[in-house]
Amino acid sequence: ANHDGSPYTLMMTNILTSVGGFLVSGCAETSLVAMKTARALLSSGAGKECWKTLSDTDQALFRPFVMNDEGQQHTSVLISDSCKEKLKARTNGLGDGNLWCFSDGLWNLDEYSGDSRETWIKNIVCAIISCCLGKDSKVRNKGFFRICQGMCAKEACFAAEMFPYLIFSLLDADPREACKEKSASARDLILSQTAIGTASSRMNVLISKCFSSLLKLNAEQMKTYSQAIDAILSSLDWLKSITEHRF
């Protein structure tokens, strides 16, 4: 088995399954976004391969989207340009170059005092997709993730599920540090083969900074913003599980 590729297959299969759960949502608008998302995902090669691995019940749920779309391509379900500009406005022009999605204005929970507590996770995930998954991005399966942006903007729980997958994918897109085998210790060799990205990369530094700022909150703040803390902890658990799997 290709251990290096398996996290991506698992992530995409989980995402597709979750989209299926919203197809029968009590909210008509959510169902519509889910249908558009499912159709776009299943018009991609990666989406069709994921569909084949689903249970019979889940396959049947998606079959109409697969059977009627041979050879057709459907566009990603993205947020509007105005929504993207509103996200950028939160950065107060202080975004870190092209990586504006990691600015304090977006991540600082104090900036969301007048918003729904679900707004934070929706904003962060949608901003990451707009900012880091463009045509020049080196993130693997970026097109699959981009298709889901509209669904993330609609449902906070879906955005929360996507968050750890995006964090891993961003870190993993950085090439791992090479290790000169003749002079390296066994420990260095193992670390070079199991690491996710590079510890000193700009992406790693930015993500670590954002995570650290949230994990420094006091107990009362953590309770108030439990969804944000859960997202961070879920990401750390996901990164840990992949490192152990590679090891």
LINFENHU-V941457 format. One record per residue. N is the residue number from 0. NEAR is the number of other C-alpha atoms within 12 Angstrom. Layout:
N&NEAR + N&NEAR
This chain:
0&9 + 1&10 + 2&17 + 3&22 + 4&18 + 5&16 + 6&30 + 7&32 + 8&28 + 9&24 + 10&31 + 11&41 + 12&33 + 13&26 + 14&42 + 15&45 + 16&33 + 17&32 + 18&44 + 19&37 + 20&26 + 21&31 + 22&28 + 23&19 + 24&19 + 25&11 + 26&14 + 27&14 + 28&19 + 29&26 + 30&23 + 31&23 + 32&33 + 33&40 + 34&36 + 35&31 + 36&41 + 37&45 + 38&38 + 39&39 + 40&44 + 41&45 + 42&33 + 43&32 + 44&22 + 45&27 + 46&39 + 47&30 + 48&21 + 49&31 + 50&38 + 51&23 + 52&20 + 53&26 + 54&18 + 55&12 + 56&15 + 57&23 + 58&26 + 59&17 + 60&26 + 61&39 + 62&25 + 63&18 + 64&30 + 65&30 + 66&18 + 67&14 + 68&21 + 69&18 + 70&14 + 71&17 + 72&20 + 73&24 + 74&22 + 75&31 + 76&31 + 77&32 + 78&28 + 79&17 + 80&13 + 81&11 + 82&20 + 83&28 + 84&21 + 85&20 + 86&36 + 87&32 + 88&21 + 89&28 + 90&28 + 91&18 + 92&21 + 93&18 + 94&23 + 95&22 + 96&16 + 97&23 + 98&29 + 99&32 + 100&39 + 101&41 + 102&33 + 103&31 + 104&28 + 105&35 + 106&37 + 107&29 + 108&36 + 109&19 + 110&20 + 111&24 + 112&15 + 113&11 + 114&15 + 115&17 + 116&23 + 117&29 + 118&31 + 119&38 + 120&39 + 121&40 + 122&47 + 123&46 + 124&46 + 125&47 + 126&46 + 127&44 + 128&45 + 129&41 + 130&33 + 131&33 + 132&33 + 133&23 + 134&15 + 135&14 + 136&23 + 137&18 + 138&31 + 139&31 + 140&31 + 141&32 + 142&34 + 143&42 + 144&48 + 145&38 + 146&42 + 147&48 + 148&46 + 149&40 + 150&45 + 151&42 + 152&39 + 153&34 + 154&33 + 155&29 + 156&28 + 157&35 + 158&37 + 159&37 + 160&36 + 161&43 + 162&43 + 163&37 + 164&41 + 165&45 + 166&42 + 167&35 + 168&39 + 169&37 + 170&32 + 171&32 + 172&28 + 173&25 + 174&24 + 175&22 + 176&21 + 177&18 + 178&21 + 179&14 + 180&14 + 181&9 + 182&10 + 183&14 + 184&13 + 185&14 + 186&15 + 187&18 + 188&20 + 189&21 + 190&23 + 191&25 + 192&26 + 193&28 + 194&34 + 195&36 + 196&29 + 197&25 + 198&21 + 199&18 + 200&20 + 201&21 + 202&32 + 203&28 + 204&20 + 205&27 + 206&34 + 207&22 + 208&20 + 209&27 + 210&29 + 211&19 + 212&23 + 213&29 + 214&25 + 215&17 + 216&20 + 217&14 + 218&13 + 219&11 + 220&18 + 221&21 + 222&16 + 223&20 + 224&30 + 225&25 + 226&28 + 227&40 + 228&33 + 229&24 + 230&35 + 231&37 + 232&24 + 233&25 + 234&29 + 235&25 + 236&18 + 237&28 + 238&29 + 239&19 + 240&19 + 241&28 + 242&24 + 243&19 + 244&20 + 245&22 + 246&18
